[in-house]
Structure formats: structure tokens, C-alpha cells
Amino acid sequence: MSRSTPFNTILRRAGLPAVAIILMGFFAYSAVLGPNGVLVYGDYKRQLETKKAELAKLEAQRAQLRNRVALLKQSGADPDMVDELTRKKLNVVHPDEVIVTLD
């Protein structure tokens, strides 16, 4: 017959609550300081605002490109747009013309 010492008895009784407290501490730490914790929330909000501003800028650029594509459709291309693009790409200019860039 083995007799348990008071130390072993205390260890057996306190083992499960100690493990539970350690797990709760880990989850509390993760909730506050983890990668998706409360303290990181403000940084996520700042990143979201930055990305929204970037998205608005890209959508405006996309609308401009969509408009230029619509002007170049085969069914009814805008002659001025076609002339501008041809001269820009082919670098064709008459000696008596003056080029004014708007960029």
C-alpha cells in the first residue's frame, strides 16, 4: 500500500485549477495583446481608412480609363482621341505644329 504524502495530495488537488488558470490567462493575453487583440484594433482602423482612400483613387482612375476605352471603340471612335494617341505613340509631328502637354 502506498501512502501519499501531503505534497502529492496538494499537487493532485491543485493541478486541474492551475491548468485552468493558465489557459484562461493565455486566452486573456491573446484577447488583449494578441495579433487580433483589442490594442491592435486602432491600427486596423487606420489601415482601413488608408485603404479606402487608395480604393477611391483607384476607382477614379478606373473610371477615366473606362471613359478613354469608350472613346476608342470601333463603332464610333472619337477622331480627336485617335489623332492624339497616334501622334503620342508614333511621335509624329509636323514641323509647323506646336505641342502643348497638359500632364
N, C-alpha and C positions, 0 to 999 in steps of 0.2 A: 504494500500500500504506500502510495507516495503522498506525502503531505505537502500542501502548497504553502509557501511562505507568504507572509503579508504583502511583500513586494509583488509577487506574482499575482496575487488576488487583486491588488490595486491596479496593476497593469492590465489585467483582463477586463476589469470594470470600466476603466477609463479609455480603453483602446478605441471603441466604436465612437464615443462622443468626440475624442480627439481627432479622429479621421473626418468626422462630420464637420467639425470646426475648421479644419484645414481646407476642406472642399469649399465651404461657404466663404472663407477668406479668399480663396483663389477666384471664385466667381465674382465676389465683390470687387476685387482688384481689377479683373477684366472689364467689369461694367463701368468702372470709373477711369482707369488708366490704360485700358487695352486699345487695340487698333480701331475698334468701333465704339469706344467708350464716350462718356459724357464730355470729357475735356477735348476730344477731337472734333466734336460736333461743330464748334465755331469755325474751325479750319475748313470743314466740309462746306459750310455755308459760304465762306469766302471763295472757295474754289468754284462753287456752283454759280455765284454771281459773275465771276470771271468767264466761265464757260458760256453763260447766257449772253454776255456781251460779245464774245467771239462768235457765237452762233448767229446773232443778229447781223454782225458784219459780214459773215459768210453768206447769209441768206440774201443780203442786199447785193453782194457781188454776183450771186447766182441769178438774181432777177435781171441784172444788167446783161449777163451772158445770154440768158434766155431771150432777152429783147434783141440782142445782136443776131442770134441764130434765126429768130423770126424774120428779121430784115433780110437775111440771106437765103431764104427759102427759094427753091427752083420756080415755084409758081408765080412769084411776083417779087423778085429781088429789087431792093432799093438801089437805083443806079449810082447815087452818091456814095452809098456804103461800099458797093462793089468797086467803084473807082478808087476810093480811099484805101481799101485793103490791098488792091492790086498795086497801087503805087508804093505803098509801105513795104509790101513783101518783095516786090521786084526791084525796088529802088529806081523807079523810072520817073524822071522829072525833066521837063523841058527847060532849056537854058533861060527862058524869059519868065518862068514861074517863081513865085515866092512861097516858101513853105512856112506855115505858122503852126507850130505844135501846141496843143492845148494840155498836154500832160504835165 
